[in-house]
């Protein structure tokens, strides 16, 4: 069952809460806002640039102009970066 409430009704409900409950709600809302602000998003242009760079690398690999790294070599490189 879905229930809907207007923002005005919600505001009235919030105002009727005790001060401690309002403070708790406020801290939860602020925490949620901080999490959303901290989330980094990658732009469409950055995604397309990454795909373009990957396709160019693939072309160079197929032409023998760029050395191909095996999966084992790649994993070893990742392990050594720590």
C-alpha positions in Angstrom: 0.0 0.0 0.0 1.4 3.4 -1.0 0.8 6.5 1.0 1.4 10.0 -0.3 1.9 13.2 1.7 2.3 16.7 0.6 5.5 18.6 1.5 3.4 21.0 3.6 2.0 18.0 5.6 5.5 16.6 6.0 6.8 20.0 7.2 4.0 20.2 9.8 4.8 16.6 11.0 8.5 17.6 11.3 7.6 20.7 13.3 5.5 18.6 15.7 8.5 16.4 16.6 10.4 16.9 19.8 13.6 19.0 19.6 15.7 15.9 20.1 14.0 14.1 17.2 14.3 17.2 15.0 18.0 17.3 15.8 18.4 13.6 15.0 16.5 14.1 11.7 18.6 17.1 10.8 21.9 15.2 11.4 20.6 12.3 9.2 19.7 14.7 6.4 23.0 16.5 6.6 24.9 13.2 6.6 22.9 12.1 3.5 23.7 15.4 1.7 27.4 15.1 2.5 27.4 11.6 1.1 25.8 12.8 -2.1 28.1 15.8 -2.4 31.2 13.5 -1.9 30.1 11.1 -4.6 32.2 11.8 -7.7 30.6 11.5 -11.1 32.4 11.0 -14.4 31.2 13.1 -17.2 30.0 11.9 -20.6 33.0 13.5 -22.2 35.4 11.7 -19.8 33.7 8.4 -20.5 34.0 8.9 -24.3 37.6 10.1 -24.0 38.4 6.9 -22.1 36.7 4.7 -24.7 38.5 6.6 -27.5 41.9 6.1 -25.8 41.2 2.4 -25.3 40.3 1.9 -28.9 43.4 3.7 -30.1 45.5 1.5 -27.8 43.8 -1.6 -29.2 44.5 -0.4 -32.8 48.2 0.1 -31.9 48.3 -3.4 -30.3 46.8 -5.0 -33.4 49.4 -3.1 -35.6 52.2 -4.4 -33.3 53.1 -0.9 -32.3 52.2 -1.3 -28.7 53.3 -4.2 -26.5 50.5 -6.4 -25.1 50.6 -7.2 -21.4 49.3 -10.6 -20.3 46.7 -10.8 -17.5 49.3 -12.4 -15.2 51.7 -9.4 -15.9 48.9 -7.0 -15.2 48.0 -8.6 -11.9 51.6 -8.7 -10.9 51.9 -5.0 -11.7 48.9 -4.2 -9.5 50.3 -6.2 -6.6 53.6 -4.3 -6.8 52.0 -0.9 -6.7 51.0 -1.4 -3.0 
